[in-house]
């Protein structure tokens, strides 16, 4: 039982990551209430992508927790080479990017859809910010994928984690989204 409980940190981190996408979709759904066939297909695609994303996400987080705990917390899968690490970061990046793009496209649909009542100026700005935010996150995932693919086989351990460190740039999301919103229309 103790060994099974050692997997809880990776499961919790995976849950939080999925909750971010669920929250984004729930917020989009509450704001716009779009129920057309394209929105339904995009929502189903999001569910499909989450189902595909679950296992690579758990592998990534279990590898991370195994690394920081010196294997006291067990990894789900063995990462024994730079090639394995490269593959893990690429799969995670592709999954993260596709989920982010799906959310961005949902917001884009809401921006161009004929919603009733019509969006006010501040709502248009907020929607554009959401689109930029999710495109930015997809772009960071793409940068991570590129870094992972460029990792040489003889890379030192401290440099091998660079594809994962790209995601630290999420901290700049607020700056990026504000940069693309018109001045004077920021929400209160």
Backbone as a chain_set.jsonl record, in Angstrom:
{"seq": "XXXXXXXXXXXXXXXXXXXXXXXXXXXXXXXXXXXXXXXXXXXXXXXXXXXXXXXXXXXXXXXXXXXXXXXXXXXXXXXXXXXXXXXXXXXXXXXXXXXXXXXXXXXXXXXXXXXXXXXXXXXXXXXXXXXXXXXXXXXXXXXXXXXXXXXXXXXXXXXXXXXXXXXXXXXXXXXXXXXXXXXXXXXX", "coords": {"N": [[0.832, -1.181, 0.0], [1.971, 1.233, 0.741], [3.783, 1.65, -1.352], [1.973, 2.057, -3.442], [0.784, 4.434, -2.57], [2.858, 6.159, -2.906], [2.641, 7.033, -5.448], [0.844, 9.097, -5.405], [1.662, 11.918, -5.385], [2.411, 12.353, -8.141], [0.007, 11.7, -9.363], [-1.632, 13.692, -8.249], [-0.441, 16.053, -9.262], [-0.887, 15.61, -11.982], [-3.67, 15.622, -11.999], [-4.165, 18.301, -11.293], [-3.138, 19.581, -13.547], [-4.907, 18.677, -15.551], [-7.233, 19.737, -14.507], [-6.855, 22.433, -14.999], [-7.363, 22.671, -17.747], [-9.992, 21.712, -17.794], [-11.231, 23.686, -16.236], [-10.826, 25.924, -17.875], [-12.43, 25.221, -20.062], [-14.926, 25.027, -18.788], [-15.289, 27.667, -17.945], [-15.36, 28.977, -20.432], [-17.697, 27.781, -21.442], [-19.662, 28.647, -19.596], [-19.539, 31.422, -20.015], [-20.281, 31.813, -22.706], [-22.112, 29.885, -23.673], [-22.374, 28.442, -26.053], [-23.742, 26.091, -28.236], [-23.574, 24.903, -30.671], [-22.947, 22.687, -33.491], [-20.213, 22.675, -34.221], [-18.938, 23.668, -31.921], [-19.654, 21.665, -30.14], [-18.266, 19.5, -31.278], [-15.635, 20.403, -30.962], [-15.52, 20.459, -28.172], [-15.843, 17.737, -27.61], [-13.525, 16.825, -28.842], [-11.692, 17.945, -27.112], [-12.204, 16.437, -24.784], [-11.434, 13.904, -25.741], [-8.688, 14.414, -26.235], [-7.808, 14.904, -23.622], [-8.169, 12.371, -22.514], [-6.263, 10.952, -23.99], [-4.027, 12.289, -23.137], [-3.695, 11.763, -20.433], [-2.079, 9.485, -19.58], [0.626, 9.996, -20.625], [1.021, 12.344, -19.186], [1.014, 11.475, -16.508], [3.285, 9.856, -16.605], [5.259, 11.803, -17.083], [5.077, 13.457, -14.748], [5.518, 11.543, -12.742], [8.109, 10.793, -13.355], [9.394, 13.207, -12.883], [8.94, 13.532, -10.081], [10.234, 11.247, -9.18], [12.831, 11.886, -9.913], [13.378, 14.229, -8.346], [13.151, 13.117, -5.822], [15.112, 11.296, -5.688], [14.456, 8.717, -6.625], [12.868, 7.711, -4.547], [10.164, 8.207, -4.661], [8.435, 6.378, -6.94], [9.0, 6.059, -10.515], [6.562, 5.864, -13.171], [7.211, 4.81, -15.59], [10.258, 3.647, -16.993], [12.87, 5.855, -17.556], [15.543, 5.8, -19.21], [17.373, 6.844, -20.912], [18.606, 9.633, -22.882], [17.153, 9.705, -25.182], [14.725, 8.533, -24.362], [13.881, 10.514, -22.557], [13.707, 12.702, -24.264], [11.629, 11.804, -25.953], [9.546, 11.712, -24.061], [9.23, 14.436, -23.374], [8.503, 15.452, -25.882], [6.076, 14.113, -26.487], [4.508, 14.979, -24.308], [4.569, 17.752, -24.828], [3.287, 17.913, -27.342], [0.742, 16.994, -26.626], [0.013, 18.945, -24.712], [0.106, 21.269, -26.283], [-1.885, 20.737, -28.238], [-4.193, 20.558, -26.663], [-4.235, 23.171, -25.641], [-4.518, 24.639, -28.01], [-7.029, 23.781, -28.766], [-8.675, 24.919, -26.777], [-8.128, 27.626, -27.355], [-9.256, 27.816, -29.922], [-11.94, 27.356, -29.324], [-12.52, 29.701, -27.853], [-12.025, 31.522, -29.891], [-14.066, 30.893, -31.654], [-16.216, 31.764, -30.115], [-15.761, 34.473, -30.161], [-16.31, 35.212, -32.783], [-18.844, 34.262, -33.149], [-22.405, 34.681, -33.302], [-23.516, 35.708, -30.586], [-26.031, 36.02, -28.057], [-26.921, 38.061, -25.423], [-25.101, 40.475, -27.439], [-21.505, 40.645, -27.32], [-19.966, 42.859, -25.039], [-17.619, 45.614, -25.203], [-15.539, 45.251, -23.291], [-15.805, 42.53, -22.824], [-15.095, 41.498, -25.297], [-12.404, 42.216, -25.324], [-11.504, 40.669, -23.134], [-12.029, 38.117, -24.134], [-10.331, 38.075, -26.349], [-7.943, 38.184, -24.948], [-7.985, 35.691, -23.692], [-7.753, 34.043, -25.931], [-5.188, 34.769, -26.844], [-3.733, 34.005, -24.58], [-3.997, 31.17, -24.601], [-2.932, 30.528, -27.096], [-0.348, 31.414, -26.648], [0.466, 29.609, -24.656], [0.39, 27.232, -26.155], [2.395, 27.871, -27.955], [4.621, 27.963, -26.24], [4.731, 25.269, -25.563], [5.419, 24.269, -28.062], [7.991, 25.372, -28.32], [9.248, 23.984, -26.255], [9.09, 21.399, -27.309], [10.776, 21.687, -29.522], [13.22, 22.259, -28.22], [13.506, 19.793, -26.906], [13.769, 18.027, -29.059], [16.173, 18.859, -30.046], [17.999, 18.068, -28.183], [21.151, 16.779, -27.554], [22.579, 13.445, -27.537], [24.552, 13.213, -25.62], [24.087, 15.075, -23.624], [24.531, 17.038, -20.642], [23.126, 16.249, -17.39], [21.955, 18.472, -16.042], [21.242, 20.121, -18.116], [19.517, 18.607, -19.551], [16.943, 18.9, -18.639], [15.94, 21.195, -19.706], [13.869, 21.37, -21.752], [11.591, 20.993, -20.16], [11.801, 23.139, -18.431], [11.056, 25.288, -19.945], [8.367, 25.662, -19.586], [8.178, 27.204, -17.335], [7.976, 29.738, -18.191], [5.309, 30.255, -18.329], [4.693, 31.938, -16.348], [4.836, 34.445, -17.421], [2.506, 34.864, -18.744], [0.397, 36.671, -18.085], [1.577, 39.173, -18.686], [1.978, 38.887, -21.442], [-0.671, 38.559, -22.393], [-1.858, 40.997, -21.618], [-0.439, 42.723, -23.191], [-1.558, 42.434, -25.69], [-4.086, 43.455, -25.48], [-6.325, 46.154, -26.081], [-5.503, 49.423, -24.949], [-6.998, 50.987, -22.117], [-9.315, 49.487, -22.067], [-9.204, 47.528, -20.224], [-10.361, 45.033, -17.953], [-12.105, 45.65, -14.859]], "CA": [[0.0, 0.0, 0.0], [2.864, 2.39, 0.784], [4.281, 1.855, -2.714], [0.884, 2.644, -4.226], [0.593, 5.813, -2.124], [3.964, 6.981, -3.414], [2.226, 7.57, -6.737], [-0.121, 10.18, -5.216], [2.107, 13.232, -5.874], [2.321, 12.411, -9.604], [-1.417, 11.727, -9.687], [-2.152, 15.017, -7.879], [0.058, 17.026, -10.237], [-1.61, 15.331, -13.229], [-5.038, 16.092, -11.777], [-4.152, 19.769, -11.353], [-2.929, 19.954, -14.946], [-6.164, 18.435, -16.265], [-8.205, 20.688, -13.969], [-6.644, 23.718, -15.676], [-8.094, 22.624, -19.017], [-11.419, 21.596, -17.478], [-11.669, 25.014, -15.792], [-10.879, 26.799, -19.053], [-13.62, 24.859, -20.84], [-16.116, 25.375, -18.002], [-15.411, 29.128, -18.009], [-15.82, 29.275, -21.787], [-19.078, 27.323, -21.562], [-20.517, 29.555, -18.819], [-19.542, 32.757, -20.613], [-20.843, 31.937, -24.046], [-23.236, 28.98, -23.853], [-22.497, 27.981, -27.442], [-24.102, 24.679, -28.316], [-23.658, 24.521, -32.075], [-22.261, 21.42, -33.756], [-18.758, 22.865, -34.209], [-18.528, 23.773, -30.512], [-19.788, 20.331, -29.565], [-17.147, 18.683, -31.78], [-14.417, 20.879, -30.296], [-15.589, 20.006, -26.777], [-15.558, 16.303, -27.622], [-12.094, 16.697, -29.135], [-10.997, 18.26, -25.86], [-12.327, 15.25, -23.921], [-10.574, 12.882, -26.337], [-7.29, 14.777, -25.999], [-7.521, 14.691, -22.198], [-8.034, 10.924, -22.318], [-4.969, 10.564, -24.552], [-3.025, 13.04, -22.386], [-3.585, 11.309, -19.039], [-0.951, 8.601, -19.295], [1.908, 10.721, -20.747], [1.109, 13.316, -18.098], [1.424, 10.757, -15.306], [4.682, 9.461, -16.805], [6.089, 12.993, -16.901], [5.127, 13.873, -13.351], [6.156, 10.516, -11.914], [9.554, 10.909, -13.623], [9.851, 14.406, -12.164], [8.984, 13.264, -8.64], [11.305, 10.262, -8.957], [14.099, 12.622, -10.051], [13.646, 15.105, -7.192], [13.201, 12.314, -4.59], [16.159, 10.275, -5.89], [13.732, 7.448, -6.836], [12.043, 7.267, -3.43], [8.864, 8.157, -5.318], [8.771, 5.582, -8.126], [8.475, 6.482, -11.814], [5.606, 4.945, -13.795], [7.949, 4.156, -16.678], [11.689, 3.871, -16.905], [13.485, 6.79, -18.489], [16.928, 5.369, -19.028], [18.269, 7.477, -21.884], [18.188, 10.946, -23.366], [16.098, 9.427, -26.162], [13.47, 8.368, -23.608], [13.524, 11.83, -22.03], [13.308, 13.476, -25.44], [10.299, 11.334, -26.332], [8.58, 12.11, -23.047], [8.96, 15.866, -23.518], [7.811, 15.682, -27.153], [4.687, 13.652, -26.344], [3.846, 15.912, -23.397], [4.419, 19.031, -25.52], [2.247, 17.783, -28.365], [-0.545, 16.913, -25.928], [-0.288, 20.251, -24.117], [-0.159, 22.222, -27.361], [-3.177, 20.468, -28.873], [-5.241, 20.962, -25.722], [-4.241, 24.639, -25.604], [-5.092, 25.113, -29.275], [-8.464, 23.485, -28.731], [-9.29, 25.974, -25.963], [-8.013, 28.88, -28.116], [-10.234, 27.789, -31.015], [-13.264, 27.55, -28.714], [-12.669, 31.135, -27.586], [-12.075, 32.196, -31.191], [-15.439, 30.694, -32.139], [-17.097, 32.631, -29.336], [-15.518, 35.855, -30.579], [-16.937, 35.46, -34.088], [-20.221, 33.747, -33.155], [-23.477, 35.634, -33.014], [-24.051, 35.386, -29.262], [-27.065, 36.923, -27.578], [-26.695, 39.388, -26.001], [-23.799, 40.68, -28.079], [-20.415, 40.906, -26.385], [-19.588, 44.248, -24.818], [-16.215, 45.876, -25.546], [-14.654, 44.623, -22.311], [-15.887, 41.086, -23.034], [-14.303, 41.221, -26.489], [-11.004, 42.29, -24.879], [-11.233, 39.488, -22.302], [-12.013, 36.948, -25.011], [-9.065, 38.131, -27.086], [-6.875, 37.82, -23.997], [-8.011, 34.23, -23.533], [-7.204, 33.463, -27.161], [-3.739, 34.998, -26.804], [-3.181, 33.177, -23.506], [-3.914, 29.765, -24.988], [-1.947, 30.442, -28.179], [0.963, 31.563, -26.006], [0.781, 28.335, -24.015], [0.701, 26.288, -27.228], [3.705, 28.255, -28.487], [5.634, 27.499, -25.285], [4.84, 23.814, -25.739], [6.18, 24.063, -29.299], [9.395, 25.669, -28.002], [9.716, 22.845, -25.469], [9.269, 20.283, -28.249], [11.985, 21.974, -30.306], [14.367, 22.026, -27.323], [13.63, 18.347, -26.673], [14.26, 17.373, -30.271], [17.558, 19.277, -30.27], [18.881, 17.548, -27.135], [22.111, 15.766, -28.018], [22.603, 12.239, -26.71], [25.541, 13.343, -24.542], [23.775, 16.291, -22.879], [24.633, 16.884, -19.184], [21.822, 16.13, -16.717], [21.36, 19.768, -15.706], [20.721, 20.702, -19.342], [18.493, 17.702, -20.093], [15.612, 19.311, -18.183], [15.578, 22.466, -20.331], [12.53, 21.38, -22.373], [10.592, 21.165, -19.109], [11.944, 24.469, -17.831], [10.373, 26.259, -20.807], [7.027, 25.897, -19.048], [8.279, 28.25, -16.306], [7.591, 30.986, -18.857], [3.884, 30.508, -18.114], [4.627, 33.077, -15.432], [4.732, 35.679, -18.205], [1.239, 34.85, -19.465], [-0.326, 37.922, -17.847], [2.223, 40.237, -19.462], [1.723, 38.648, -22.861], [-2.079, 38.816, -22.711], [-2.114, 42.438, -21.494], [0.221, 43.383, -24.325], [-2.406, 42.346, -26.867], [-5.401, 44.047, -25.222], [-6.296, 47.599, -26.298], [-5.388, 50.262, -23.74], [-8.22, 51.635, -21.661], [-10.447, 48.579, -22.016], [-8.901, 46.431, -19.289], [-11.458, 44.796, -17.008], [-11.838, 46.128, -13.492]], "C": [[0.88, 1.25, 0.0], [3.395, 2.69, -0.613], [3.213, 2.489, -3.601], [0.676, 4.107, -3.859], [1.718, 6.732, -2.59], [3.644, 7.567, -4.786], [1.281, 8.761, -6.628], [0.415, 11.54, -5.678], [2.015, 13.377, -7.398], [0.859, 12.467, -10.04], [-2.006, 13.105, -9.395], [-1.703, 16.086, -8.878], [-0.65, 16.846, -11.581], [-3.041, 15.851, -13.141], [-5.112, 17.61, -11.897], [-4.009, 20.238, -12.798], [-4.22, 19.779, -15.756], [-7.237, 19.408, -15.795], [-8.064, 22.063, -14.61], [-7.426, 23.752, -16.988], [-9.593, 22.506, -18.789], [-11.974, 22.959, -17.082], [-11.782, 25.976, -16.963], [-12.123, 26.505, -19.881], [-14.895, 25.248, -20.095], [-16.356, 26.887, -18.04], [-15.932, 29.553, -19.378], [-17.309, 28.934, -21.934], [-20.041, 28.249, -20.818], [-20.627, 30.925, -19.484], [-20.372, 32.827, -21.88], [-22.017, 31.011, -24.326], [-23.438, 28.496, -25.28], [-22.754, 26.479, -27.454], [-24.285, 24.253, -29.764], [-22.811, 23.272, -32.321], [-20.737, 21.572, -33.734], [-18.235, 22.961, -32.77], [-18.625, 22.433, -29.812], [-18.619, 19.436, -29.997], [-15.83, 19.104, -31.122], [-14.383, 20.424, -28.832], [-15.307, 18.51, -26.68], [-14.09, 16.032, -27.948], [-11.275, 16.968, -27.884], [-11.045, 17.066, -24.905], [-11.419, 14.128, -24.44], [-9.1, 13.169, -26.044], [-6.899, 14.591, -24.533], [-7.323, 13.204, -21.927], [-6.697, 10.411, -22.861], [-3.827, 11.118, -23.689], [-2.735, 12.465, -21.003], [-2.326, 10.48, -18.783], [0.405, 9.282, -19.51], [2.108, 11.742, -19.628], [1.575, 12.638, -16.814], [2.87, 10.277, -15.417], [5.608, 10.638, -16.534], [6.206, 13.357, -15.427], [5.74, 12.806, -12.453], [7.665, 10.525, -12.131], [10.132, 12.109, -12.879], [9.975, 14.129, -10.666], [10.029, 12.197, -8.297], [12.663, 10.963, -8.989], [14.391, 13.464, -8.813], [13.726, 14.335, -5.877], [14.293, 11.246, -4.656], [15.561, 8.868, -5.896], [12.997, 6.916, -5.611], [10.59, 7.197, -3.895], [9.104, 7.486, -6.671], [8.231, 6.191, -9.425], [7.497, 5.436, -12.352], [6.3, 4.138, -14.885], [9.419, 4.521, -16.533], [12.15, 4.848, -17.982], [14.983, 6.594, -18.316], [17.898, 6.008, -20.012], [17.748, 8.855, -22.246], [17.083, 10.773, -24.413], [14.741, 9.242, -25.498], [12.966, 9.712, -23.094], [13.016, 12.728, -23.155], [11.883, 13.097, -25.849], [9.229, 11.767, -25.356], [8.214, 13.584, -23.2], [8.208, 16.165, -24.818], [6.343, 15.279, -27.034], [3.913, 14.595, -25.433], [3.58, 17.241, -24.105], [3.334, 18.998, -26.577], [0.876, 17.756, -27.703], [-0.932, 18.276, -25.36], [-0.646, 21.267, -25.197], [-1.535, 21.988, -27.984], [-4.343, 20.826, -27.955], [-5.362, 22.487, -25.678], [-4.862, 25.216, -26.868], [-6.594, 24.874, -29.327], [-9.212, 24.55, -27.922], [-9.255, 27.304, -26.713], [-9.059, 28.934, -29.227], [-11.656, 27.934, -30.475], [-13.506, 29.029, -28.428], [-12.765, 31.93, -28.886], [-13.476, 32.072, -31.781], [-16.402, 31.626, -31.413], [-16.95, 34.09, -29.767], [-16.247, 36.169, -31.885], [-18.389, 34.992, -34.148], [-21.209, 34.871, -32.844], [-24.11, 35.248, -31.687], [-25.07, 36.442, -28.866], [-27.03, 36.922, -26.061], [-25.279, 39.493, -26.583], [-22.744, 41.003, -27.019], [-20.155, 42.401, -26.274], [-18.095, 44.384, -25.096], [-15.258, 45.185, -24.573], [-14.664, 43.1, -22.449], [-15.094, 40.661, -24.273], [-12.822, 41.222, -26.124], [-10.65, 41.057, -24.063], [-11.164, 38.22, -23.143], [-10.735, 36.916, -25.828], [-7.89, 37.767, -26.186], [-6.822, 36.312, -23.785], [-7.417, 33.54, -24.757], [-5.687, 33.587, -27.155], [-3.09, 34.108, -25.751], [-2.991, 31.732, -23.95], [-2.999, 29.555, -26.188], [-0.529, 30.549, -27.623], [1.386, 30.244, -25.352], [1.111, 27.255, -25.05], [2.076, 26.589, -27.82], [4.827, 27.818, -27.547], [5.818, 25.985, -25.387], [5.636, 23.499, -27.002], [7.669, 24.334, -29.08], [10.001, 24.516, -27.202], [9.986, 21.636, -26.364], [10.553, 20.476, -29.056], [13.233, 21.742, -29.462], [14.598, 20.536, -27.114], [14.225, 17.654, -27.888], [15.721, 17.718, -30.557], [18.529, 18.765, -29.207], [19.856, 16.53, -27.718], [22.132, 14.584, -27.055], [23.565, 12.34, -25.533], [25.327, 14.605, -23.706], [23.971, 16.052, -21.37], [23.241, 16.9, -18.536], [21.17, 17.479, -16.439], [20.745, 20.438, -16.927], [19.587, 19.859, -19.93], [17.078, 18.121, -19.706], [15.141, 20.617, -18.825], [14.222, 22.441, -21.045], [11.411, 21.546, -21.339], [10.623, 22.545, -18.487], [11.281, 25.559, -18.679], [9.015, 26.628, -20.22], [7.019, 26.89, -17.883], [7.837, 29.591, -16.888], [6.079, 31.224, -18.834], [3.699, 31.691, -17.181], [4.502, 34.409, -16.151], [3.398, 35.8, -18.949], [0.471, 36.155, -19.298], [0.258, 39.08, -18.64], [1.911, 40.098, -20.948], [0.282, 38.991, -23.214], [-2.409, 40.302, -22.604], [-1.527, 43.211, -22.669], [-0.696, 43.423, -25.539], [-3.82, 42.88, -26.64], [-5.314, 45.559, -25.456], [-6.247, 48.359, -24.976], [-6.746, 50.875, -23.397], [-9.418, 50.715, -21.571], [-10.212, 47.416, -21.065], [-10.055, 46.274, -18.305], [-11.105, 45.294, -15.621], [-11.671, 44.986, -12.535]], "O": [[0.56, 2.226, -0.678], [3.453, 3.851, -1.018], [3.516, 3.36, -4.417], [0.421, 4.935, -4.734], [1.542, 7.949, -2.659], [4.311, 8.501, -5.233], [0.947, 9.376, -7.641], [-0.333, 12.273, -6.325], [1.584, 14.419, -7.89], [0.511, 13.191, -10.973], [-2.785, 13.631, -10.19], [-2.503, 16.926, -9.29], [-0.975, 17.831, -12.244], [-3.557, 16.446, -14.087], [-6.023, 18.142, -12.532], [-4.68, 21.179, -13.221], [-4.575, 20.645, -16.556], [-8.06, 19.856, -16.592], [-9.052, 22.784, -14.748], [-8.076, 24.75, -17.301], [-10.382, 23.125, -19.504], [-13.052, 23.35, -17.53], [-12.73, 26.758, -17.036], [-12.794, 27.424, -20.348], [-15.841, 25.745, -20.705], [-17.498, 27.333, -18.154], [-16.834, 30.385, -19.476], [-18.08, 29.718, -22.488], [-21.103, 28.596, -21.336], [-21.706, 31.517, -19.506], [-21.09, 33.803, -22.1], [-22.855, 31.343, -25.163], [-24.559, 28.174, -25.672], [-22.075, 25.707, -26.777], [-25.064, 23.345, -30.053], [-22.046, 22.855, -31.451], [-20.042, 20.669, -33.268], [-17.193, 22.388, -32.451], [-17.778, 22.097, -28.984], [-18.055, 18.706, -29.182], [-15.011, 18.257, -30.767], [-13.328, 20.049, -28.321], [-14.61, 18.067, -25.767], [-13.485, 15.115, -27.392], [-10.277, 16.293, -27.63], [-10.036, 16.724, -24.288], [-10.719, 13.482, -23.661], [-8.354, 12.272, -25.651], [-5.781, 14.168, -24.238], [-6.412, 12.821, -21.192], [-6.075, 9.537, -22.259], [-2.788, 10.476, -23.538], [-1.645, 12.661, -20.464], [-1.585, 10.767, -17.844], [1.274, 9.159, -18.647], [3.232, 11.971, -19.18], [2.435, 13.166, -16.11], [3.602, 10.29, -14.427], [6.616, 10.498, -15.842], [7.31, 13.543, -14.916], [6.423, 13.145, -11.487], [8.424, 10.289, -11.191], [11.224, 12.035, -12.316], [10.993, 14.451, -10.053], [10.639, 12.25, -7.229], [13.54, 10.661, -8.179], [15.502, 13.432, -8.283], [14.304, 14.832, -4.91], [14.382, 10.39, -3.776], [16.085, 7.952, -5.262], [12.541, 5.773, -5.628], [9.871, 6.252, -3.569], [9.9, 7.982, -7.468], [7.143, 6.768, -9.44], [7.602, 4.255, -12.02], [6.022, 2.954, -15.082], [9.763, 5.581, -16.01], [11.853, 4.679, -19.165], [15.603, 7.144, -17.405], [19.1, 5.75, -19.961], [16.602, 9.201, -21.957], [16.184, 11.608, -24.512], [13.727, 9.728, -25.998], [11.776, 10.014, -23.182], [12.013, 13.426, -23.001], [11.038, 13.966, -26.062], [8.13, 12.147, -25.76], [7.038, 13.944, -23.161], [7.356, 17.053, -24.839], [5.461, 16.034, -27.444], [2.784, 14.972, -25.748], [2.486, 17.794, -23.993], [2.551, 19.94, -26.702], [-0.051, 18.422, -28.165], [-2.074, 18.712, -25.509], [-1.593, 22.037, -25.04], [-2.27, 22.944, -28.232], [-5.364, 21.337, -28.415], [-6.469, 23.025, -25.677], [-5.639, 26.169, -26.806], [-7.339, 25.687, -29.876], [-10.267, 25.025, -28.344], [-10.245, 28.036, -26.713], [-9.677, 29.975, -29.451], [-12.492, 28.574, -31.113], [-14.58, 29.551, -28.727], [-13.511, 32.906, -28.963], [-14.009, 33.03, -32.34], [-17.297, 32.207, -32.027], [-17.919, 34.849, -29.736], [-16.747, 37.28, -32.065], [-19.093, 35.301, -35.109], [-20.871, 35.869, -32.206], [-25.12, 34.545, -31.657], [-24.987, 37.598, -29.28], [-27.103, 35.85, -25.46], [-24.392, 38.704, -26.257], [-23.051, 41.558, -25.964], [-20.126, 43.117, -27.275], [-17.389, 43.383, -25.212], [-14.267, 44.593, -25.0], [-13.643, 42.451, -22.217], [-14.492, 39.588, -24.29], [-12.07, 40.347, -26.553], [-9.597, 40.458, -24.282], [-10.333, 37.348, -22.891], [-10.122, 35.861, -25.989], [-6.947, 37.11, -26.628], [-5.742, 35.727, -23.708], [-6.669, 32.571, -24.63], [-4.981, 32.617, -27.43], [-2.031, 33.527, -25.988], [-1.942, 31.138, -23.703], [-2.354, 28.512, -26.293], [0.379, 29.853, -28.078], [2.534, 29.82, -25.484], [2.018, 26.45, -24.836], [2.831, 25.673, -28.147], [5.871, 27.352, -28.004], [6.94, 25.485, -25.306], [6.438, 22.565, -27.012], [8.514, 23.605, -29.598], [11.14, 24.119, -27.448], [10.986, 20.939, -26.196], [11.321, 19.534, -29.246], [14.188, 21.112, -29.915], [15.735, 20.065, -27.14], [15.09, 16.789, -27.752], [16.423, 16.962, -31.228], [19.735, 18.993, -29.304], [19.439, 15.534, -28.308], [21.745, 14.714, -25.894], [23.407, 11.622, -24.546], [26.279, 15.144, -23.143], [23.618, 14.985, -20.869], [22.303, 17.491, -19.071], [19.956, 17.617, -16.584], [19.822, 21.241, -16.791], [18.788, 20.36, -20.721], [16.116, 17.738, -20.372], [14.049, 21.094, -18.515], [13.481, 23.42, -20.95], [10.394, 22.177, -21.625], [9.591, 23.065, -18.064], [10.981, 26.64, -18.171], [8.567, 27.768, -20.343], [5.955, 27.365, -17.489], [7.38, 30.472, -16.16], [5.613, 32.277, -19.27], [2.67, 32.367, -17.218], [4.101, 35.403, -15.545], [3.196, 36.75, -19.705], [-0.053, 36.689, -20.275], [-0.485, 39.884, -19.204], [1.617, 41.084, -21.624], [0.034, 39.645, -24.227], [-3.17, 40.818, -23.424], [-2.07, 44.236, -23.082], [-0.616, 44.355, -26.339], [-4.668, 42.766, -27.526], [-4.326, 46.182, -25.066], [-6.888, 47.965, -24.002], [-7.529, 51.23, -24.279], [-10.454, 51.119, -21.045], [-10.943, 46.427, -21.099], [-10.653, 47.261, -17.875], [-9.931, 45.351, -15.256], [-11.442, 45.206, -11.346]]}, "num_chains": 1, "name": "protein.A"}
